[in-house]
């Protein structure tokens, strides 16, 4: 029965521009493939559009030779009515380690200035201390704080515990709460129970995010909607299912004519779906191996993206035939480490340790630095205690910390700016470099070379135009021999050829 307090349309956040292609196409979708339908998406009536954050930040630099900040600015120019949403990993920002507070503060501030509206903030361990800075700064600059709970199943995790965490996040200033079911583990009746309890306890909008990996997400969404959830995440059908979200069109059709009808037009959705069907064909080489349902996730709790990572690691070791052993080892490692939710970055280092344990043949004989840091407390407080035997093998007699990990970090931005040595075109470049030094520096160096080559071409063209005028005695338009760039004419370029390199930050 529908919660009488929530007889209103359910909101839809579409993930087609972020999580959908991150889940299915290895985060390879280029900005140019988003723009042709950006304005159409803007006019459909979505609650929000998820467009940024997660793995899309570093992959734009690493694989697409694009600037993620420019992507955000460009999308904001085309999407003016619908709020833009991002996924922010708390103190990890969009990276894979903890960063100093000055990096978090600068990132959130610039993200908001460049067009971000809703910040979905989570911590991989559900340690709210690691969410404090991001939440505080988001509130200060005027953004919407969507404080997020990573849903998982273990002997330590209960719906009552998640509700208690939601209450704590509400007290910290959250504007809404998101239940993030990254592995598709949330069963329908558990979804109903969890949402019902949250709605009874917290006077904030509740949003549900899930993945179709186990095949339960659509049914869980319907039960959550029945319980009064305010917003759910879906993906346009041509980039839905598998490890992505449930299809938008199916949910819209299922709710048509009910009090929770989101009011989206199926005809318009179909047009966008057809467009992305063509886009998907261009990225076929990047499609993951899991396109359907994987019920093994219900046993091993391994998200789809984590499975592909495990396969990659085993292939490198010529041990792909041992995948079944690794999948059995993952829950054991997770239990040893106090049952962390399997979401970035904990999913990466739990998976890596499981692979090492199987390939080496002895558990914890070889331990990555990330596991040592985790057990030491450098990622935050684990949900449960570390297995004593595993802890002894990993840390020996070394003590763990009990403070907020970022309290031990020195400011990073000033050092990052110095290391870039004039390469930064804007403060955003310094922030990006602090997050991913090698990748961003290589990108900026490529951009600098391309910029110099372009300037040289413009100068040569300008000089040629001047010479042509002198030789032929004709009046030549300054822009006829060179392309205008930001109001700079060929004449100015000819006289300022050696002073074009700007060093100021935007």
MIRORO-816415 format. One record per residue (C-alpha): chain; x, y, z. Coordinates in pm, whole numbers. Example, Ala and Ser with C-alpha at 12.3 -4.5 7.8 and 13.67 -1.06 7.14 Angstrom:
<recs>
   paro       xx       yy       zz
      A     1230     -450      780
      A     1367     -106      714
</recs>
This chain:
<recs>
   paro       xx       yy       zz
      A        0        0        0
      A      131      347      -92
      A      242      557      203
      A      -30      823      227
      A      226     1088      316
      A      400     1033      -17
      A      122     1036     -277
      A      317     1249     -520
      A      515     1180     -839
      A      841      994     -787
      A     1145     1181     -916
      A     1380     1023    -1170
      A     1753     1084    -1185
      A     1890      954    -1514
      A     2248      827    -1513
      A     2299      803    -1890
      A     2571     1070    -1886
      A     2771      920    -1594
      A     2711      591    -1417
      A     2543      414    -1709
      A     2843      441    -1940
      A     3085      400    -1648
      A     2916       67    -1572
      A     2880      -63    -1928
      A     3137      115    -2146
      A     3438      153    -1914
      A     3364      527    -1874
      A     3469      598    -2230
      A     3182      816    -2355
      A     3315     1143    -2494
      A     3156     1482    -2432
      A     3085     1523    -2804
      A     2853     1222    -2787
      A     2654     1376    -2501
      A     2586     1718    -2648
      A     2347     1630    -2935
      A     2076     1526    -2686
      A     2174     1736    -2383
      A     1905     1998    -2441
      A     1643     1732    -2511
      A     1729     1563    -2180
      A     1704     1901    -2011
      A     1347     1947    -2128
      A     1210     1608    -2022
      A     1136     1678    -1657
      A     1399     1469    -1478
      A     1459     1536    -1109
      A     1829     1561    -1195
      A     2088     1432    -1440
      A     2399     1260    -1311
      A     2681     1386    -1531
      A     3008     1397    -1336
      A     3227     1244    -1068
      A     3313      886     -985
      A     3556      740    -1237
      A     3455      984    -1512
      A     3694     1247    -1377
      A     4031     1078    -1421
      A     3933      874    -1728
      A     3863     1191    -1927
      A     4227     1288    -1875
      A     4367      936    -1893
      A     4187      789    -2194
      A     3991     1061    -2373
      A     4240     1349    -2365
      A     3958     1571    -2239
      A     3930     1817    -1952
      A     3654     1709    -1708
      A     3607     2069    -1593
      A     3541     2175    -1950
      A     3291     1888    -1982
      A     3103     2021    -1680
      A     3101     2378    -1810
      A     2987     2266    -2153
      A     2705     2047    -2020
      A     2587     2331    -1797
      A     2554     2556    -2102
      A     2320     2302    -2261
      A     2139     2180    -1948
      A     2000     2491    -1782
      A     1676     2378    -1619
      A     1758     2034    -1477
      A     1993     2015    -1176
      A     2328     1851    -1248
      A     2445     1584    -1007
      A     2781     1427     -927
      A     2925     1142     -720
      A     3183     1259     -466
      A     3384     1007     -263
      A     3405     1222       49
      A     3764     1278      155
      A     3874     1069     -146
      A     3711     1336     -370
      A     3716     1157     -710
      A     4040      972     -640
      A     4153      658     -463
      A     4319      789     -146
      A     4246     1048      119
      A     4333     1407       28
      A     4399     1703      254
      A     4110     1933      343
      A     4238     2214      119
      A     4201     1986     -185
      A     3848     1882      -88
      A     3745     2243      -22
      A     3890     2372     -349
      A     3739     2088     -552
      A     3387     2135     -416
      A     3407     2513     -454
      A     3522     2497     -814
      A     3276     2220     -901
      A     2992     2440     -781
      A     3127     2745     -963
      A     3153     2545    -1285
      A     2791     2432    -1271
      A     2742     2143    -1027
      A     2420     2151     -824
      A     2379     1825     -629
      A     2675     1661     -455
      A     2613     1294     -372
      A     2872     1246      -98
      A     2968      905       39
      A     3245      728      225
      A     3342      373      132
      A     3340      267      499
      A     3032      470      597
      A     3264      666      828
      A     3085     1000      852
      A     3406     1173      963
      A     3530     1133      606
      A     3220     1314      476
      A     3233     1615      709
      A     3454     1849      505
      A     3281     1784      173
      A     2938     1832      331
      A     3037     2151      511
      A     3189     2313      203
      A     2898     2210      -20
      A     2658     2380      222
      A     2879     2688      240
      A     2898     2743     -136
      A     2527     2682     -189
      A     2519     2328     -327
      A     2275     2052     -236
      A     2423     1796        5
      A     2299     1447      -73
      A     2457     1249      209
      A     2492      885      110
      A     2480      549      284
      A     2658      258      117
      A     2421      -35      142
      A     2576     -374      205
      A     2497     -703      372
      A     2701     -853      656
      A     2659     -973     1015
      A     2729     -612     1119
      A     2499     -421      883
      A     2126     -386      954
      A     1847     -161      833
      A     1823      -12     1181
      A     2193       72     1163
      A     2146      243      826
      A     1855      445      968
      A     2073      553     1260
      A     2341      667     1014
      A     2078      860      818
      A     1974     1040     1137
      A     2337     1132     1200
      A     2379     1264      846
      A     2061     1469      881
      A     2203     1625     1198
      A     2522     1708     1004
      A     2321     1920      759
      A     2225     1685      477
      A     1963     1817      235
      A     1865     1466      124
      A     1972     1106      188
      A     2076      853      -77
      A     2076      476      -27
      A     2359      362     -254
      A     2318       -5     -345
      A     2631      -37     -558
      A     2617     -417     -598
      A     2243     -461     -651
      A     2202     -649     -323
      A     1898     -467     -186
      A     1606     -711     -194
      A     1252     -579     -255
      A     1109     -630       93
      A     1428     -505      256
      A     1396     -194       38
      A     1040     -143      159
      A     1143     -188      522
      A     1447       43      496
      A     1268      325      315
      A      965      302      546
      A     1184      332      854
      A     1383      623      710
      A     1068      813      609
      A      929      762      960
      A     1247      886     1128
      A     1385     1157      898
      A     1213     1456      744
      A     1434     1463      435
      A     1392     1340       76
      A     1518      983       29
      A     1674      869     -299
      A     1756      512     -400
      A     2043      416     -630
      A     2092       55     -737
      A     2240     -159    -1014
      A     2071     -435    -1211
      A     2355     -683    -1153
      A     2151     -932     -949
      A     1826     -876    -1141
      A     1636     -738     -840
      A     1670     -362     -886
      A     1346     -289    -1072
      A     1137     -485     -822
      A     1321     -323     -532
      A     1251       18     -683
      A      878      -56     -699
      A      870     -164     -334
      A     1073      143     -234
      A      831      365     -429
      A      544      190     -250
      A      715      279       79
      A      745      644      -19
      A     1096      688     -162
      A     1121     1032     -326
      A     1364      972     -613
      A     1519      671     -788
      A     1812      640    -1031
      A     1750      488    -1374
      A     1923      483    -1712
      A     1782      530    -2062
      A     1715      176    -2188
      A     1996      148    -2442
      A     2251      189    -2160
      A     2060       11    -1885
      A     2055     -336    -1724
      A     2363     -551    -1662
      A     2580     -361    -1418
      A     2397      -37    -1501
      A     2063       87    -1363
      A     1707      -28    -1441
      A     1565      119    -1763
      A     1396      456    -1729
      A     1121      378    -1980
      A     1012       57    -1805
      A      969      231    -1470
      A      784      522    -1629
      A      546      278    -1800
      A      497       75    -1481
      A      391      385    -1287
      A      176      543    -1557
      A     -163      646    -1423
      A      -68      590    -1058
      A      -25      858     -790
      A      353      815     -825
      A      360      861    -1206
      A      680     1061    -1279
      A      514     1220    -1581
      A      794     1160    -1831
      A      702     1121    -2199
      A      777      774    -2339
      A      799      911    -2692
      A     1073     1155    -2597
      A     1254      885    -2402
      A     1238      659    -2707
      A     1402      926    -2924
      A     1690      960    -2680
      A     1722      581    -2650
      A     1756      550    -3027
      A     2029      813    -3027
      A     2229      633    -2757
      A     2183      301    -2937
      A     2396      448    -3212
      A     2644      592    -2965
      A     2684      256    -2791
      A     2788       89    -3117
      A     3090      321    -3136
      A     3207      202    -2794
      A     3148     -168    -2844
      A     3517     -247    -2786
      A     3485     -122    -2427
      A     3180     -322    -2326
      A     3226     -542    -2022
      A     3174     -916    -2011
      A     2863     -900    -1792
      A     2567     -785    -2002
      A     2291     -983    -1832
      A     2218    -1086    -1474
      A     2480    -1233    -1242
      A     2317    -1395     -942
      A     2660    -1487     -803
      A     2671    -1131     -670
      A     2415    -1242     -412
      A     2667    -1495     -282
      A     2997    -1310     -319
      A     2868     -948     -307
      A     3114     -857     -581
      A     2988     -559     -790
      A     3009     -590    -1168
      A     3291     -341    -1204
      A     3490     -530     -943
      A     3445     -858    -1132
      A     3594     -708    -1448
      A     3887     -582    -1240
      A     3944     -929    -1094
      A     3935    -1083    -1441
      A     4191     -829    -1560
      A     4428     -902    -1271
      A     4401    -1278    -1317
      A     4456    -1249    -1692
      A     4780    -1060    -1625
      A     4892    -1348    -1403
      A     4783    -1614    -1656
      A     4548    -1741    -1386
      A     4204    -1670    -1527
      A     4105    -2030    -1458
      A     4121    -1948    -1085
      A     3843    -1687    -1090
      A     3605    -1913     -895
      A     3864    -1945     -616
      A     3909    -1568     -606
      A     3533    -1511     -586
      A     3525    -1744     -285
      A     3823    -1565     -130
      A     3673    -1216     -158
      A     3412    -1269      120
      A     3682    -1420      345
      A     3911    -1120      297
      A     3617     -887      354
      A     3533    -1063      681
      A     3898    -1046      793
      A     3895     -670      729
      A     3581     -595      930
      A     3322     -616      650
      A     3388     -298      452
      A     3123     -221      186
      A     3261     -321     -154
      A     3268       18     -323
      A     3558      232     -449
      A     3825      225     -313
      A     3768      -64      -69
      A     3644     -294     -346
      A     3973     -248     -530
      A     4205     -341     -247
      A     3986     -621     -112
      A     3975     -772     -461
      A     4348     -731     -514
      A     4425     -901     -182
      A     4195    -1190     -273
      A     4377    -1235     -606
      A     4717    -1228     -434
      A     4609    -1478     -168
      A     4493    -1725     -434
      A     4782    -1679     -678
      A     5056    -1683     -411
      A     4899    -1976     -232
      A     4934    -1834      119
      A     4698    -1581      272
      A     4851    -1238      345
      A     5205    -1347      261
      A     5211    -1054       19
      A     5015     -745      120
      A     4964     -430      -94
      A     5034      -93       67
      A     4664       -3       42
      A     4569     -297      267
      A     4834     -194      520
      A     4698      161      515
      A     4342       36      557
      A     4426     -182      858
      A     4625      107     1005
      A     4311      322      987
      A     4428      554      710
      A     4100      512      519
      A     3885      557      827
      A     3718      337     1085
      A     3627      -14      957
      A     3269     -124     1027
      A     3396     -410     1244
      A     3715     -529     1408
      A     4004     -667     1204
      A     4068    -1040     1240
      A     4362    -1065     1489
      A     4557    -1323     1285
      A     4518    -1125      964
      A     4613     -804     1145
      A     4932     -962     1278
      A     5035    -1070      927
      A     4951     -732      777
      A     5077     -484     1039
      A     5275     -683     1292
      A     5309     -479     1611
      A     5241     -146     1442
      A     4960       57     1599
      A     4652      181     1414
      A     4530      541     1426
      A     4195      639     1572
      A     4162      998     1447
      A     4007     1125     1124
      A     4273     1028      867
      A     4275     1370      696
      A     4378     1531     1026
      A     4724     1383      964
      A     4760     1529      614
      A     4943     1851      532
      A     4787     2096      283
      A     4859     1989      -75
      A     4755     2264     -318
      A     5049     2501     -274
      A     5294     2219     -340
      A     5091     2106     -642
      A     5099     2455     -793
      A     5476     2475     -747
      A     5530     2136     -910
      A     5327     2234    -1216
      A     5572     2521    -1270
      A     5351     2739    -1488
      A     5170     2460    -1673
      A     4841     2534    -1495
      A     4597     2733    -1703
      A     4352     2773    -1415
      A     4312     2675    -1051
      A     4113     2372    -1166
      A     4433     2235    -1322
      A     4612     2257     -988
      A     4327     2075     -813
      A     4329     1801    -1078
      A     4707     1767    -1049
      A     4678     1726     -671
      A     4436     1439     -735
      A     4617     1265    -1024
      A     4969     1412    -1060
      A     5119     1205    -1341
      A     4807     1178    -1557
      A     4719     1546    -1533
      A     5073     1671    -1586
      A     5105     1462    -1903
      A     4770     1599    -2022
      A     4873     1960    -1954
      A     5205     1908    -2130
      A     5022     1777    -2437
      A     4788     2074    -2427
      A     5083     2311    -2395
      A     5252     2161    -2702
      A     4927     2172    -2899
      A     4874     2530    -2791
      A     5223     2632    -2895
      A     5181     2464    -3234
      A     4849     2640    -3284
      A     5001     2976    -3189
      A     5287     2919    -3431
      A     5041     2842    -3710
      A     4844     3157    -3632
      A     5158     3372    -3625
      A     5280     3234    -3957
      A     4939     3294    -4111
      A     4934     3649    -3976
      A     5278     3727    -4115
      A     5178     3574    -4448
      A     4875     3802    -4456
      A     5092     4108    -4392
      A     5343     4007    -4659
      A     5064     3940    -4907
      A     4929     4289    -4852
      A     5271     4446    -4896
      A     5346     4240    -5206
      A     5014     4280    -5381
      A     4931     4626    -5260
      A     4588     4497    -5157
      A     4393     4544    -4840
      A     4374     4212    -4662
      A     4138     4142    -4377
      A     4348     4062    -4068
      A     4138     3754    -4003
      A     4149     3619    -4357
      A     4483     3446    -4314
      A     4433     3320    -3963
      A     4163     3201    -3733
      A     4042     3443    -3471
      A     4094     3311    -3121
      A     3922     3481    -2826
      A     3919     3817    -3006
      A     4289     3808    -3102
      A     4344     3915    -3462
      A     4622     3821    -3697
      A     4775     4168    -3656
      A     4799     4136    -3280
      A     4942     3788    -3309
      A     5214     3913    -3542
      A     5325     4169    -3288
      A     5277     3955    -2978
      A     5401     3620    -3102
      A     5647     3571    -2820
      A     5420     3682    -2537
      A     5119     3460    -2589
      A     5179     3227    -2298
      A     4951     3340    -2017
      A     5022     3237    -1660
      A     4720     3371    -1474
      A     4455     3145    -1325
      A     4097     3184    -1429
</recs>
